[in-house]
């Protein structure tokens, strides 16, 4: 597991799985409450997939979406670096 370095949000765990599937995405979790996948190359309305029964607030979803759109290139670069390092091992 690799921590997302493009941005951080206090109280949330944000990470990539090094051997995760396409399309590029990262995971976000508020411990004990909810977890989502953020597919940062998709359109903002299609970007978030909720995992489990909990759901982030609209404010949290908006913040995640805005940060993902703003940092798309950095996120893609980190996604590719992590996958390349996994393939090279």
DADA-V288210 format. One record per residue. N is the residue number from 1. SS is DSSP state (H for helix, E for strand, L for the rest). PHI is phi as a letter, one per 40 degrees, with the letter a starting at -180 (none if undefined). OMEGA is omega in whole degrees, -180 to 180 (999 if undefined). Layout:
# DADA-V288210
n:N ss:SS phi:PHI omega:OMEGA
n:N ss:SS phi:PHI omega:OMEGA
This chain:
# DADA-V288210
n:1 ss:L phi:none omega:179
n:2 ss:E phi:b omega:179
n:3 ss:E phi:c omega:174
n:4 ss:L phi:c omega:-179
n:5 ss:L phi:b omega:-178
n:6 ss:L phi:c omega:177
n:7 ss:L phi:a omega:176
n:8 ss:L phi:b omega:174
n:9 ss:L phi:b omega:-178
n:10 ss:L phi:d omega:178
n:11 ss:L phi:g omega:-180
n:12 ss:L phi:b omega:172
n:13 ss:E phi:c omega:-176
n:14 ss:E phi:b omega:-174
n:15 ss:E phi:a omega:170
n:16 ss:E phi:b omega:164
n:17 ss:L phi:c omega:-175
n:18 ss:L phi:c omega:-178
n:19 ss:L phi:b omega:-175
n:20 ss:L phi:c omega:-176
n:21 ss:L phi:c omega:171
n:22 ss:L phi:c omega:-7
n:23 ss:L phi:c omega:-178
n:24 ss:L phi:d omega:180
n:25 ss:L phi:a omega:172
n:26 ss:E phi:b omega:-179
n:27 ss:E phi:b omega:177
n:28 ss:E phi:b omega:-178
n:29 ss:E phi:b omega:167
n:30 ss:E phi:b omega:-171
n:31 ss:L phi:d omega:178
n:32 ss:L phi:g omega:-177
n:33 ss:L phi:b omega:-176
n:34 ss:E phi:a omega:173
n:35 ss:E phi:a omega:177
n:36 ss:E phi:b omega:167
n:37 ss:E phi:b omega:178
n:38 ss:E phi:b omega:179
n:39 ss:L phi:c omega:-165
n:40 ss:L phi:c omega:177
n:41 ss:L phi:c omega:179
n:42 ss:L phi:c omega:175
n:43 ss:L phi:c omega:-177
n:44 ss:H phi:d omega:-179
n:45 ss:H phi:c omega:-177
n:46 ss:H phi:b omega:-168
n:47 ss:L phi:c omega:-170
n:48 ss:E phi:b omega:172
n:49 ss:E phi:b omega:180
n:50 ss:E phi:c omega:177
n:51 ss:E phi:b omega:179
n:52 ss:L phi:g omega:-173
n:53 ss:L phi:c omega:180
n:54 ss:L phi:c omega:-180
n:55 ss:L phi:a omega:176
n:56 ss:L phi:c omega:175
n:57 ss:L phi:c omega:176
n:58 ss:H phi:d omega:179
n:59 ss:H phi:c omega:179
n:60 ss:H phi:c omega:179
n:61 ss:H phi:c omega:179
n:62 ss:H phi:c omega:179
n:63 ss:H phi:c omega:179
n:64 ss:H phi:c omega:-180
n:65 ss:H phi:c omega:-180
n:66 ss:H phi:c omega:180
n:67 ss:H phi:c omega:179
n:68 ss:H phi:c omega:178
n:69 ss:H phi:c omega:-179
n:70 ss:H phi:c omega:-173
n:71 ss:L phi:b omega:-177
n:72 ss:H phi:d omega:-177
n:73 ss:H phi:c omega:177
n:74 ss:H phi:c omega:179
n:75 ss:H phi:c omega:179
n:76 ss:H phi:c omega:178
n:77 ss:H phi:c omega:180
n:78 ss:H phi:c omega:177
n:79 ss:H phi:d omega:-178
n:80 ss:H phi:c omega:179
n:81 ss:H phi:c omega:-179
n:82 ss:H phi:c omega:180
n:83 ss:H phi:c omega:178
n:84 ss:H phi:c omega:180
n:85 ss:H phi:c omega:177
n:86 ss:H phi:c omega:-179
n:87 ss:H phi:c omega:-178
n:88 ss:H phi:c omega:-178
n:89 ss:L phi:c omega:999
